């Protein structure tokens, strides 16, 4: 069962298939969640990776709504766009017991993983010491990936 605090999906159908209007609305939701007020995650300021800007939009935004291993070749992912309000909701409800949280290192940098297993969704923050940066967020629907996340959570002393 999904947590009741999780926002509704932002669907392209609400914009009659108008991609430009849709991506504007998705970006507006991102701004509402991450740019318009100061955020804190467990006592640390939540920053934002703004550069490089692409089409006037922040690097973190593009990373949260696209997929692919090569930064300048990432492709927009509709499922990520639909869930753009979820990372902020997860931050606001980070102590909810339905969330599995753990830290792993990536290139010597601690990354905080917050997995909402019921929603099949993972949110990752880069821990920079004095502050954290939202890094990426995406649906996790494949069974082998869910099993892998569960093992990683268990192996890293997650809560």
Secondary structure in CASP SS format (residue, H / E / C, confidence):
PFRMAT SS
TARGET T0000
AUTHOR 0000-0000-0000
METHOD secondary structure of the structure
MODEL  1
X C 1.00
X C 1.00
X C 1.00
X C 1.00
X C 1.00
X C 1.00
X C 1.00
X C 1.00
X C 1.00
X C 1.00
X C 1.00
X H 1.00
X H 1.00
X H 1.00
X H 1.00
X C 1.00
X C 1.00
X C 1.00
X H 1.00
X H 1.00
X H 1.00
X H 1.00
X H 1.00
X H 1.00
X H 1.00
X H 1.00
X H 1.00
X H 1.00
X H 1.00
X H 1.00
X H 1.00
X H 1.00
X H 1.00
X H 1.00
X C 1.00
X C 1.00
X C 1.00
X C 1.00
X C 1.00
X E 1.00
X E 1.00
X C 1.00
X C 1.00
X E 1.00
X E 1.00
X E 1.00
X E 1.00
X C 1.00
X C 1.00
X C 1.00
X C 1.00
X C 1.00
X C 1.00
X E 1.00
X C 1.00
X C 1.00
X E 1.00
X C 1.00
X H 1.00
X H 1.00
X H 1.00
X H 1.00
X H 1.00
X H 1.00
X H 1.00
X E 1.00
X E 1.00
X C 1.00
X C 1.00
X C 1.00
X H 1.00
X H 1.00
X H 1.00
X C 1.00
X E 1.00
X E 1.00
X C 1.00
X H 1.00
X H 1.00
X H 1.00
X H 1.00
X H 1.00
X C 1.00
X C 1.00
X C 1.00
X H 1.00
X H 1.00
X H 1.00
X H 1.00
X H 1.00
X H 1.00
X H 1.00
X C 1.00
X C 1.00
X C 1.00
X C 1.00
X C 1.00
X C 1.00
X E 1.00
X E 1.00
X E 1.00
X E 1.00
X E 1.00
X E 1.00
X E 1.00
X E 1.00
X C 1.00
X C 1.00
X E 1.00
X E 1.00
X E 1.00
X E 1.00
X E 1.00
X E 1.00
X E 1.00
X E 1.00
X H 1.00
X H 1.00
X H 1.00
X C 1.00
X E 1.00
X E 1.00
X E 1.00
X E 1.00
X E 1.00
X E 1.00
X E 1.00
X C 1.00
X C 1.00
X C 1.00
X E 1.00
X E 1.00
X E 1.00
X E 1.00
X E 1.00
X E 1.00
X E 1.00
X E 1.00
X E 1.00
X C 1.00
X C 1.00
X C 1.00
X H 1.00
X H 1.00
X H 1.00
X H 1.00
X H 1.00
X H 1.00
X H 1.00
X H 1.00
X H 1.00
X H 1.00
X H 1.00
X H 1.00
X H 1.00
X C 1.00
X C 1.00
X C 1.00
X C 1.00
END
